[in-house]
Amino acid sequence: MMLGDIRNLDQEKHLYPSAVRRGLEYIKLHQLEDASPGRYELESGKMFAIVQEYTTQPVSAQQYESHYSYIDIQYLVSGTERIGWKRYDDRLKISLNRLGEDDIQYYESETEKEFEAVQRRERRAGQDEGSDLIMEPGLFAVFFPTDLHRPCGHVHKESCIRKIVIKIHRSLVGL
């Protein structure tokens, strides 16, 4: 997982894999922030953008997800959003596997109380393997296939957000 600020892209772009850099440059140079919600092809099936608008929800209403074929760049245009992140773990239980159809797999989620209890136990045991990213306009997160992420969470209250998700096929980064 990588976290960055699009305003620093010119100074930091050498740090990113070439395909990730191209995706970020596309966001910066092609005014997708003003595009209508929907899907936009960037590199003939290997890279595309999805412009989304939605209202965030409580963490307890969200599930962790992962992808096999595509890497996500999630760029926040407006609003604030909490995205949970943690490493893949074989002990996680899959609640819905749609990797073949939609390249997405969901994992069983905890209620908000269970979520907080698990976090407290992991911190005490020194096993806190995840964190929450508080996304604000201009920030982006890159999620690889081993990065579970839980988007759409609200920070303090509901927020209407606008987001651009760039999907990069794993073959473009040598996976």
Contacts in CASP RR format, 6 or more apart in sequence:
PFRMAT RR
TARGET T0000
AUTHOR 0000-0000-0000
METHOD contacts of the structure
MODEL  1
MMLGDIRNLDQEKHLYPSAVRRGLEYIKLHQLEDASPGRYELESGKMFAI
VQEYTTQPVSAQQYESHYSYIDIQYLVSGTERIGWKRYDDRLKISLNRLG
EDDIQYYESETEKEFEAVQRRERRAGQDEGSDLIMEPGLFAVFFPTDLHR
PCGHVHKESCIRKIVIKIHRSLVGL
1 85 0 8 1.000
1 141 0 8 1.000
1 142 0 8 1.000
1 143 0 8 1.000
1 144 0 8 1.000
1 147 0 8 1.000
1 149 0 8 1.000
2 16 0 8 1.000
2 20 0 8 1.000
2 141 0 8 1.000
2 142 0 8 1.000
3 133 0 8 1.000
3 139 0 8 1.000
3 140 0 8 1.000
3 141 0 8 1.000
3 142 0 8 1.000
4 12 0 8 1.000
4 139 0 8 1.000
4 140 0 8 1.000
4 141 0 8 1.000
5 138 0 8 1.000
5 139 0 8 1.000
5 140 0 8 1.000
6 24 0 8 1.000
6 27 0 8 1.000
6 28 0 8 1.000
6 75 0 8 1.000
6 138 0 8 1.000
6 139 0 8 1.000
6 140 0 8 1.000
7 138 0 8 1.000
9 24 0 8 1.000
9 25 0 8 1.000
9 28 0 8 1.000
13 21 0 8 1.000
13 24 0 8 1.000
13 25 0 8 1.000
16 24 0 8 1.000
16 142 0 8 1.000
17 173 0 8 1.000
18 172 0 8 1.000
18 173 0 8 1.000
19 47 0 8 1.000
19 71 0 8 1.000
19 168 0 8 1.000
19 172 0 8 1.000
19 173 0 8 1.000
20 71 0 8 1.000
20 73 0 8 1.000
20 142 0 8 1.000
20 168 0 8 1.000
20 173 0 8 1.000
22 42 0 8 1.000
22 43 0 8 1.000
22 47 0 8 1.000
23 42 0 8 1.000
23 47 0 8 1.000
23 73 0 8 1.000
23 166 0 8 1.000
23 168 0 8 1.000
24 73 0 8 1.000
24 75 0 8 1.000
24 140 0 8 1.000
24 166 0 8 1.000
26 32 0 8 1.000
26 42 0 8 1.000
26 49 0 8 1.000
26 166 0 8 1.000
27 33 0 8 1.000
27 49 0 8 1.000
27 73 0 8 1.000
27 75 0 8 1.000
27 140 0 8 1.000
27 164 0 8 1.000
27 166 0 8 1.000
32 40 0 8 1.000
32 49 0 8 1.000
32 51 0 8 1.000
32 164 0 8 1.000
33 77 0 8 1.000
33 162 0 8 1.000
33 164 0 8 1.000
35 51 0 8 1.000
36 51 0 8 1.000
37 51 0 8 1.000
37 52 0 8 1.000
37 53 0 8 1.000
38 50 0 8 1.000
38 51 0 8 1.000
38 52 0 8 1.000
39 48 0 8 1.000
39 49 0 8 1.000
39 50 0 8 1.000
40 48 0 8 1.000
40 49 0 8 1.000
40 50 0 8 1.000
40 51 0 8 1.000
41 48 0 8 1.000
42 48 0 8 1.000
42 49 0 8 1.000
42 166 0 8 1.000
43 172 0 8 1.000
45 169 0 8 1.000
46 168 0 8 1.000
46 169 0 8 1.000
46 171 0 8 1.000
46 172 0 8 1.000
47 166 0 8 1.000
47 167 0 8 1.000
47 168 0 8 1.000
47 169 0 8 1.000
47 172 0 8 1.000
48 166 0 8 1.000
48 167 0 8 1.000
49 164 0 8 1.000
49 165 0 8 1.000
49 166 0 8 1.000
49 167 0 8 1.000
50 164 0 8 1.000
50 165 0 8 1.000
50 167 0 8 1.000
51 162 0 8 1.000
51 163 0 8 1.000
51 164 0 8 1.000
52 161 0 8 1.000
52 162 0 8 1.000
52 163 0 8 1.000
52 164 0 8 1.000
52 165 0 8 1.000
53 160 0 8 1.000
53 161 0 8 1.000
53 162 0 8 1.000
53 163 0 8 1.000
54 152 0 8 1.000
54 160 0 8 1.000
54 161 0 8 1.000
54 163 0 8 1.000
55 158 0 8 1.000
55 159 0 8 1.000
55 160 0 8 1.000
55 161 0 8 1.000
56 80 0 8 1.000
56 81 0 8 1.000
56 82 0 8 1.000
56 152 0 8 1.000
56 153 0 8 1.000
56 154 0 8 1.000
56 155 0 8 1.000
56 158 0 8 1.000
56 159 0 8 1.000
56 161 0 8 1.000
57 152 0 8 1.000
57 153 0 8 1.000
57 154 0 8 1.000
57 158 0 8 1.000
58 112 0 8 1.000
58 153 0 8 1.000
58 154 0 8 1.000
59 82 0 8 1.000
59 84 0 8 1.000
59 112 0 8 1.000
59 115 0 8 1.000
59 150 0 8 1.000
59 153 0 8 1.000
59 154 0 8 1.000
60 109 0 8 1.000
60 110 0 8 1.000
60 111 0 8 1.000
60 112 0 8 1.000
60 115 0 8 1.000
61 153 0 8 1.000
62 109 0 8 1.000
62 150 0 8 1.000
62 151 0 8 1.000
62 152 0 8 1.000
62 153 0 8 1.000
63 95 0 8 1.000
63 106 0 8 1.000
63 107 0 8 1.000
63 108 0 8 1.000
63 109 0 8 1.000
63 150 0 8 1.000
64 84 0 8 1.000
64 86 0 8 1.000
64 92 0 8 1.000
64 106 0 8 1.000
64 107 0 8 1.000
64 109 0 8 1.000
64 148 0 8 1.000
64 149 0 8 1.000
64 150 0 8 1.000
65 104 0 8 1.000
65 105 0 8 1.000
65 106 0 8 1.000
65 107 0 8 1.000
65 148 0 8 1.000
65 149 0 8 1.000
65 150 0 8 1.000
65 151 0 8 1.000
66 88 0 8 1.000
66 104 0 8 1.000
66 105 0 8 1.000
66 107 0 8 1.000
66 145 0 8 1.000
66 146 0 8 1.000
66 147 0 8 1.000
66 148 0 8 1.000
66 149 0 8 1.000
67 99 0 8 1.000
67 103 0 8 1.000
67 104 0 8 1.000
67 105 0 8 1.000
67 143 0 8 1.000
67 145 0 8 1.000
68 99 0 8 1.000
68 103 0 8 1.000
68 105 0 8 1.000
68 145 0 8 1.000
68 170 0 8 1.000
69 99 0 8 1.000
69 103 0 8 1.000
69 169 0 8 1.000
69 170 0 8 1.000
70 103 0 8 1.000
70 167 0 8 1.000
70 168 0 8 1.000
70 169 0 8 1.000
70 170 0 8 1.000
71 142 0 8 1.000
71 143 0 8 1.000
71 144 0 8 1.000
71 145 0 8 1.000
71 167 0 8 1.000
71 168 0 8 1.000
71 169 0 8 1.000
71 170 0 8 1.000
71 173 0 8 1.000
71 175 0 8 1.000
72 141 0 8 1.000
72 142 0 8 1.000
72 143 0 8 1.000
72 149 0 8 1.000
72 165 0 8 1.000
72 166 0 8 1.000
72 167 0 8 1.000
72 168 0 8 1.000
73 140 0 8 1.000
73 141 0 8 1.000
73 142 0 8 1.000
73 164 0 8 1.000
73 165 0 8 1.000
73 166 0 8 1.000
73 168 0 8 1.000
74 83 0 8 1.000
74 135 0 8 1.000
74 140 0 8 1.000
74 141 0 8 1.000
74 142 0 8 1.000
74 143 0 8 1.000
74 149 0 8 1.000
74 151 0 8 1.000
74 163 0 8 1.000
74 164 0 8 1.000
74 165 0 8 1.000
75 138 0 8 1.000
75 139 0 8 1.000
75 140 0 8 1.000
75 163 0 8 1.000
75 164 0 8 1.000
75 165 0 8 1.000
75 166 0 8 1.000
76 135 0 8 1.000
76 136 0 8 1.000
76 137 0 8 1.000
76 138 0 8 1.000
76 139 0 8 1.000
76 140 0 8 1.000
76 161 0 8 1.000
76 162 0 8 1.000
76 163 0 8 1.000
77 137 0 8 1.000
77 138 0 8 1.000
77 161 0 8 1.000
77 162 0 8 1.000
77 163 0 8 1.000
77 164 0 8 1.000
78 137 0 8 1.000
78 160 0 8 1.000
78 161 0 8 1.000
78 162 0 8 1.000
79 136 0 8 1.000
79 137 0 8 1.000
79 159 0 8 1.000
79 160 0 8 1.000
79 161 0 8 1.000
79 162 0 8 1.000
80 134 0 8 1.000
80 135 0 8 1.000
80 136 0 8 1.000
80 154 0 8 1.000
80 155 0 8 1.000
80 159 0 8 1.000
80 161 0 8 1.000
81 134 0 8 1.000
81 135 0 8 1.000
81 151 0 8 1.000
81 152 0 8 1.000
81 153 0 8 1.000
81 154 0 8 1.000
81 155 0 8 1.000
81 159 0 8 1.000
81 161 0 8 1.000
81 163 0 8 1.000
82 132 0 8 1.000
82 133 0 8 1.000
82 134 0 8 1.000
82 135 0 8 1.000
82 153 0 8 1.000
82 154 0 8 1.000
82 155 0 8 1.000
83 132 0 8 1.000
83 133 0 8 1.000
83 135 0 8 1.000
83 141 0 8 1.000
83 149 0 8 1.000
83 150 0 8 1.000
83 151 0 8 1.000
83 153 0 8 1.000
84 130 0 8 1.000
84 131 0 8 1.000
84 132 0 8 1.000
84 133 0 8 1.000
84 149 0 8 1.000
84 150 0 8 1.000
84 151 0 8 1.000
84 153 0 8 1.000
85 130 0 8 1.000
85 131 0 8 1.000
85 132 0 8 1.000
85 133 0 8 1.000
85 141 0 8 1.000
85 143 0 8 1.000
85 147 0 8 1.000
85 148 0 8 1.000
85 149 0 8 1.000
85 150 0 8 1.000
86 129 0 8 1.000
86 130 0 8 1.000
86 131 0 8 1.000
86 148 0 8 1.000
87 129 0 8 1.000
87 130 0 8 1.000
87 146 0 8 1.000
87 147 0 8 1.000
87 148 0 8 1.000
88 145 0 8 1.000
88 146 0 8 1.000
88 147 0 8 1.000
88 148 0 8 1.000
89 129 0 8 1.000
92 107 0 8 1.000
92 108 0 8 1.000
92 148 0 8 1.000
93 107 0 8 1.000
93 108 0 8 1.000
94 105 0 8 1.000
94 106 0 8 1.000
94 107 0 8 1.000
94 108 0 8 1.000
95 106 0 8 1.000
95 107 0 8 1.000
95 108 0 8 1.000
95 109 0 8 1.000
96 105 0 8 1.000
96 106 0 8 1.000
97 105 0 8 1.000
97 106 0 8 1.000
98 104 0 8 1.000
98 105 0 8 1.000
98 106 0 8 1.000
99 105 0 8 1.000
107 148 0 8 1.000
109 115 0 8 1.000
109 150 0 8 1.000
110 118 0 8 1.000
119 128 0 8 1.000
122 128 0 8 1.000
122 129 0 8 1.000
133 139 0 8 1.000
133 141 0 8 1.000
134 155 0 8 1.000
135 141 0 8 1.000
141 149 0 8 1.000
143 149 0 8 1.000
144 175 0 8 1.000
145 170 0 8 1.000
145 175 0 8 1.000
END
